[in-house]
Amino acid sequence: MLPGPDKASEDAWVEQWMAVEDLDGLISAITDAMDARRPQLAARLVGLLDESMDIEPGSALERARNAAKFFLIQPQKVAYFHAFEEAWVEARRIKIRKVKERMRDRIMGRPKRKR
């Protein structure tokens, strides 16, 4: 559930996510904010990923993080929003594919692959 659209509610909600170590929940919150057309909130949450995980250089997640930073600096630039949205969608697609592969391997009784 997303916070109210006012700055105080968003600030408090982002602070709550700073204290939580639920990476999957944070990723879901970012996606929910994007789906609700609240890209500034989503961009703020993407900034919290730096503390929670290692982001591979050149990955879609790194592109999303960088685009989010630019978008927060200049939210009126539509190009920054589109770059952020595209990179986030790609990063989510990659994560979902990995989860499906892992589930399929578990069901089929295949050993875990090292990546």
TIVEXMAR-366826 format. One record per atom (N, C-alpha, C): residue in one letter; x, y negated, z. Coordinates in steps of 0.1 Angstrom, whole numbers, plus 5000, padded with zeros to 4 digits. Each point is the difference from the previous one (the first is absolute). Example, Ala and Ser with C-alpha at 12.3 -4.5 7.8 and 13.67 -1.06 7.14 Angstrom:
% TIVEXMAR-366826
A513250575078 A499149885000 A500949885000 S499649894993 S500949895000 S499249895008 
END
This chain:
% TIVEXMAR-366826
M500850125000 M499249885000 M500949885000 L499849914991 L500849884998 L499549895010 P500949915004 P499649895009 P499249904992 G499449905008 G499349894994 G501049924991 P499449924991 P500849934990 P500849885006 D499749965012 D500749895006 D501450035004 K500949905000 K501450025002 K500350065014 A499349965010 A500250065014 A499750155000 S499050044994 S499650145000 S501150084992 E500449954989 E501050074992 E501350005007 D500449895007 D501350005007 D500050115011 A498950005008 A499950105011 A500050144994 W499450034989 W499950134994 W501450044995 V500749914993 V501450034996 V500950035012 E499849925010 E500850035012 E499850145006 Q498750045000 Q499750145004 Q500750104992 W500149984987 W500750094991 W501550005002 M500549895005 M501550005003 M500350095011 A499150025010 A500250095011 A499750154998 V499450034989 V499550134997 V501050074991 E500350135002 E500950074991 E499250104991 D498849974996 D499250084992 D500249964985 L501050064993 L500349964987 L498950024990 D499350125001 D498950034992 D498849905002 G499849965012 G498949915004 G500449864994 L501249965000 L500549874995 L499850004985 I500350114993 I499950014986 I498549994996 S499150075008 S498649994998 S499549865002 A500549935010 A499649875003 A500349904988 I501250024995 I500549924988 I499050024988 T499750134998 T499150044989 T498649945002 D499550015012 D498749945004 D500049854997 A501149935004 A500149864998 A500049964985 M500750084992 M500049984986 M498650024994 D499450115004 D498650034995 D499049905003 A500249935012 A499149905005 A500449864994 R500950004991 R500449884993 R500649905010 R500850055009 R500749915010 R501550034999 P500649954989 P501450034997 P501049945009 Q499649885006 Q501049945009 Q500150095013 L498950065005 L500150095011 L500850124996 A499750064989 A500750114995 A501549984999 A500449884995 A501449964998 A500749995014 R499349955009 R500549995014 R500350145006 L499150094997 L500150135005 L501150084993 V500249974987 V501150074993 V501449965006 G500149885005 G501249955007 G500350095012 L499050065006 L500350095012 L500650134996 L499950044987 L500550134996 L501550005001 D500749894999 D501549995002 D500450065013 E499349985010 E500350055013 E499750155002 S499050054992 S499550145002 S500750104991 M500649964989 M500450104991 M501249954992 D500850104994 D501049964991 D499449994986 I500249884994 I499549984987 I501150014990 E499850094990 E501050034990 E500249884991 P501249964997 P500249894991 P499550034986 G499349914994 G499450024987 G498750074999 S499550055012 S498750075000 S498849914999 A498950064997 A498849924999 A499749935013 L500350065011 L499849955013 L500949875003 E501250014995 E500949885001 E499449894992 R499650034988 R499449904991 R498849935007 A499150095006 A498949955007 A500449915011 R500950045008 R500549925011 R500549864995 N500950004990 N500549884995 N498949914994 A499150064992 A498949924995 A499149945011 A499850085011 A499349955011 A500649885006 K501350005002 K500849895005 K499849874992 F500150024987 F499849884991 F498649955000 F499150105001 F498549965001 F499749925012 L500650045012 L499849935012 L500649865000 I501149984992 I500649874999 I499149914991 Q499550054989 Q499249934990 Q498850074997 P499050005008 P498850084998 P499149954988 Q500349884996 Q499249954988 Q500550064987 K501250065000 K500650064988 K499350134997 V499250014990 V499250124997 V501050114995 A501149964994 A500950104995 A500650085012 Y500349945011 Y500550065012 Y499050105006 F498749965000 F499050105004 F499950124991 H500049984987 H499950114991 H501250095001 A501249955002 A501250085002 A499950085013 F499549945010 F499850075013 F499050114999 E498849974994 E499050104998 E500450124992 E500749974989 E500450114991 E501150095007 A500949945007 A501050075006 A499450095012 W499149945007 W499350075011 W499250124995 V499349984989 V499250114994 V501050114996 E501149974994 E500950104996 E500650075012 A500449935010 A500650065012 A499050105007 R498749965000 R498950085006 R499950134991 R500049984987 R499950124991 R501150105002 I501249955002 I501150095003 I499950075013 K499649935010 K499850065013 K498950115000 I498949974993 I498950095000 I500450134992 R500849984989 R500550124993 R500950085009 K500849945008 K500950085009 K499250085010 V499049935005 V499150075010 V499350124994 K499549984988 K499350114993 K500950124997 E501349964996 E500950114998 E500350085012 R500249925011 R500350075013 R498850095005 M498849954998 M498850085004 M499950124991 R500349994987 R499950114990 R501050105004 D501349965003 D501050095004 D499750085012 R499449935010 R499650065013 R498950114997 I499049964992 I499050104997 I500550124993 M500949984990 M500650114992 M501150075008 G500449965011 G501050075008 G501449974995 R500249904992 R501349974995 R500949935010 P501250035001 P500949935009 P500149854997 K500349925010 K500149864998 K501249974991 R499849904991 R501149964991 R500849885007 K501350014998 K500849895006 K500149894989 R499849885004 R500149884990 R501049905005 
END
